[in-house]
Each structure stands twice: as structure tokens, then as C-alpha cells.
Amino acid sequence: MARRKLVAGNWKMNGSRAALTELDAIAQAAATRPGVDVAVALPATLIAPAAERAPALSIGAEDVHAADHGAHTGCISAAMVKEAGARFSIVGHSERRADQGETDADVKAKAEALHRHGLHAIVCVGETLDEREAGHAEAVVTAQIAGSLPDGASGDWCSIAYEPVWAIGTGRTPTADDVAAMHGAIRAKLRELIGGEADRLRILYGGSVTPDNARELLHVADVDGALVGGASLTAAKFVPVIAAAR
Ligand code: 13P
């Protein structure tokens, strides 16, 4: 089954209004590659100015709260990021699972909140180095999928990002064979959970994707795109990753 590739950036806690000039060339690269979906997740304060500056680009959030509103000081809801111009959000990034103690159940509820508001969810999973070295990577990741996948998950509004924690920001990546094995295991788990719809969900790879390794990683079996941190901060690095997707 042919799935369109999705190349998504994640600026994390980086960037400023001045840095939004980078989006101009990224939007242009997206417009000239109609076969690839391009998206950029930004700090909440940059969503509105980015959506205004690059209306054709899919701008998103890096996290949302599971509730629509309420007494949750410092949090932002799916409805709020949508009003600011977001079309999607990342949920369950390993940095939030680690720093904010987010559980699979939290991640699932956040993804369902996004769906309630018509936004796309990118649900992140990934094992730590200890878990991989102990031989538990596939068990850990498939359990995260089972716990984090939103009810009624459909390829129309949900994607998965496999990001091994030890590959994030380290310059280390799994081998193409390891990526193929994990993406295959994720696809098999999705089939078990949602049947044929599993073939419509995109499974992105994330963790030290660069212009140098993007072509190889993006063409591994069952890799339907990339979630890119550091290399998404500048057009000079992100545009070649987009170009490598096809
Ligand atoms: P890096 O591409 O900087 O390794 O980050 C990956 C990531 O965490 C994207 O969500």
C-alpha cells in the first residue's frame, strides 16, 4: 500500500520570531515536492506567527493537554493550538515522557483530544539504550503502541514516530536493518490492534536524521517519513532531508 511520505520537523525549545525566516525556503521546498507532506512542530509561542508567515505549510504544536480547558496552569489545549493555526501536534515525545512523566495513557488521551478538534496526531514511541541492550526494544515499543494508540486511530489523522531515545540528538542511528525490523514490528502490532487500517498509518523514523543519512533511512521498508529535530532548525539542513524523501 502506497503511503505518502511525511517529513516533520520538531524545533523543541528552540527558535524565535527571527528564526521563522527559515520557514520561507522550507515552504518553497514543500511546494515544489507535491509527493511529500512537510510539517513543522514549533514552540507554542511561534505557532501563530509561523502559520501567518507560511500559510501553505503544515504548522503544528509539540504537545497539548488532554483536556479541552480547565485549571491546568501553564498547559495548552488542542483547541487553543488549533485557533493559533496548528494543524497537528506531536504527543508522547520521549523528552516529555522522561521530563514530565507522561504515561501511555496520557499520550493516548492527548491524541484523542487532537482528533476531537480535527487535528493530526504524531504519537511518539521509542526504547532507551538500556532497554535495547537488554534485548527488549521491540517489546517496549509495541507495548507503548498498545498503550498510546488513540481509540479509532486512522491514517487520516494519526501517525506514529519511532524515535529510539539513544538516537535523539546523539548522532547515532540504528542500522537500516534495525529500523526495518522495528517498523515491521510496529506495523504488525498496529494490524493486531486496528486490522487493515494499520496499512494507512504512517510510521516515521526519528533520531539524528541528517541530510547525510536521510536518503537511506527514508527508503527503509515501512519507513513512511521522518521526525527531525536538530536538522529541522535551518532550511539549509531540512530542505535536503525533504528532498531525500522521494
Ligand atoms: P534529533 O533529530 O535532533 O536527533 O531529534 C529527533 C527528535 O527528537 C525529533 O522529535
Residues whose N, C-alpha, C, O or C-beta is under 5 A from the ligand:
A	BS01	13P	N10 A167 I168 G169 T170 G206 G207 S208 V209 L227 V228 G229 G230 A231
